[in-house]
Amino acid sequence: MDTMDHPPHFYHVVTPEQWGQFSHEIFYEDPSLQNEGFIHASTEAQVTATMNRYFKGEPIVLLLKIEAARLTSELKYELAPSVNDYFPHIYGPINKDAVREITVIYAAEDGSFTFI
């Protein structure tokens, strides 16, 4: 995927508890950075499916809107074979000044999420 095709923003989904662990830090590190070597993220078109695939059952999630140009860690769009789509992967911690918005998303009664 050509870098010219990438949107200026992408999203990372996190629980309030995970985000809160880094409240006094200038960087955020998701556990996947240690376990898989990168932090998972989604484009706007992918984020609802991501929330429902990995966070269903959580009452609340936070949606971090990240500005790609401000991110200090390497960003790569890579194929996720399980869904046959390219996702943004962050190879390092997320510098919090790249986070442009944080949206609180509440689960519906059935536990699902929607982001419009």
Buried (B, 14 or more C-beta within 10 A) or exposed (E): EEEEEBEEBBBBBBBBEBBEEBEEEEBBBBEEBEEEEBBBBBBBEBBBBBBBEEBEEBEEBBBBBBBBEBBEBEBBBEEBEEEEBBBBBBEBBBBBEBBEEEEEBEBEEEEEBEBE
